[in-house]
Amino acid sequence: MKIIEKIAPAWFDYEGAGFLCKPLTAADRVAIFGIAQDEDLGHFYSEIVRRAVADWRGFTNEAGEPVEFSPRALDDLFADGTRAPLLMSLGAFILERANVGKDTEVGFTSGPQPT
């Protein structure tokens, strides 16, 4: 992956919708590393997604009207746990773009491991 691709926001597409993900900052990585120590996988991925997702497209309410992106709407999307696979896939996409994992200098030594 070229460096410009790693520092530019990128879309994660999912079933006709998408999330615009900005790169993780150094401060984000440090905070995520601290959360990884808690070994709460849901909290870990939620925090990654909260820090990286800047916008979305294609999400509608029950009436079919577009839902405007906000941090609260993002939390609401994942609140009941039924979309855990999406949360984990989105989080893994963000981590992969940030090159955070077992083989990086900011890699995780304990806690949840991105796949």
ZIBELQUI-V158279 format. One record per helix or strand of 2 or more residues. SS is the DSSP state (hx for helix, st for strand). FROM is the first residue (numbers start at 1). TO is the last residue. Records with the same first field share a line. If there is no record, write none. Layout:
SS->FROM-TO / FROM-TO
//
This chain:
hx->3-7 / 26-36 / 41-52 / 71-78 / 84-98
st->10-14 / 17-21 / 53-57
//
